[in-house]
Amino acid sequence: MKKALLADLTSENVIDRIEALFEVIMTSSYLGEPVTIGEHMLQAAACARRDGAGEALVAAALLHDVGYYVDACSPTTKTSWSPSKRHDRAGARALAPFFPRGV
């Protein structure tokens, strides 16, 4: 199983780890869709911004799929990913110490 890209986060490394994650996911296929995982996340944030969302909601939209990379589960790895892993909760749990509650 792959090591989680967002494991062992600290206040000193969280932004660097998220940046490194985006470097990886900008080229990773998103469940067979014509966009990468990174593009999908950027699109979500762009739509939130376009619709007048506040900064916290735009950040939440940008980060909404990071939970796939917290517990070594990935939408691109069929053997380690499943909807039952609840990436939404994993992402929120991992990032909560580093972002305002609204995110």
ABEGO torsion letter per residue (X at the ends): XBBBAABGBBAAAAAAAAAAAAAAAAABBBGGBABBAAAAAAAAAAAAAAAGBBAAAAAAAAAAAAAAAAAGBBAABAAABBAAAGAAAAAAAAAAAABBAAX
